[in-house]
Amino acid sequence: MPPPRLYAHPFSSYCQKVLVALYELDAPFEYRHLESPGAMDELARLWPMKRFPLLQDGERTVIESTCIIEYLQQRHPDRPHLIPDDPDMALEVRQLDRFFDNYMSTPQQKIVFDQLRPTDRRDGHGVEEARAMLDTSYRWLEQRMAGRTWAAGDAFSLADCGAAPFLFYADWTHPIPAACANVRAYRARLLARPSMIRAVDEARPYRQYFPLGAPDRD
């Protein structure tokens, strides 16, 4: 069987989430870079929403980053378990995964996408709400990460696969306050993880795409 094909762009945070998982699992895959000729047309035929990442494995199409990682876990049961076998621990991992998706990535992207709009169509109130949500998320995560290395349990998990790119870009967009030392330290640990180092390095050529200006510190 040929390896699954991943339709992705290296600068996308949700694509990085899946790439981190693939690198953690050391799983074979074909990288269908979405700036390659014909790749976006292929994606549109597979998924009319044209959202990515998308994994094509034989006749099976898997959408959404969390679902892709769950599928990879099923496909490679002998590799490191990004979702614990214990049901209670697995629920905790999935809850943290949703936290990072909904309360870290969603407001961060709201701010970035608003910057891409024409000036007369921007949503200043929505941006203020997004920044407030990030502040609340940082404060909650600060308490959560006290005495912890990873988001859920002692092992690197699905939750950390999402936290890595989402905190990476969130700090560019709405800096993590100095008072949130645990969050800053957690972000640093994530960025030191070999899988995330690889994902960040692959995305470096595309930093001009970041509309708020990519800082030089990462």
WOKA-V125335 format. One line per field, one symbol per residue. phi: phi as a letter, one per 40 degrees, with the letter a starting at -180 (. if undefined). psi: psi as a letter, one per 20 degrees, with the letter a starting at -180 (. if undefined). burial: b if it has 9 or more other C-alpha atoms within 8 Angstrom, else e. A space follows every 50 residues. Layout:
phi=???
psi=???
burial=???
This chain:
phi=.cccbbcabcccccccdccdcccccfccacccccccdgccccdcccaccf cbcabbbgccbbbgcccccdcccccbcccdccbcccdcccccccccdcdc ccbbcdcccdcccccccddcbcbccccccccccccccccccdccccgbcb cbgcbcbdccdcddcccdcccccadccdccccccccdccccccdccdccc cccdcbccccccgccccb
psi=pqqqpoorphiphhhhghgggghgilpqqponpijqpighggghhhoihk qqrpponcippprpgghgggghghhmiirqoioqhphghhggghghghgh ghiggghghggghhhiqqgijqngghgghghhgggggggghghgjojqgr hoaiqpaghhhghghghghghhgnqpqhimhhgghgghggiiphhhgggg hhihijiiioiiopqii.
burial=eeebbbbbbbbebbbbbbbbbbbbbeeeeeebbbeeeebbeebbeeeeee ebbbbbbeeebbbbbbbbbbbbbeebeeeebbbbeeeebbebbbebbbbb bbbbbbbbebbbebbeeeeeebeeeebeebbebbbebbbebbeebeebeb bbeeebbbbbbbbbbbbbbbbbbbebeeebbbbbebbeebbeeebbbebe ebbeeebeeebeebeeee
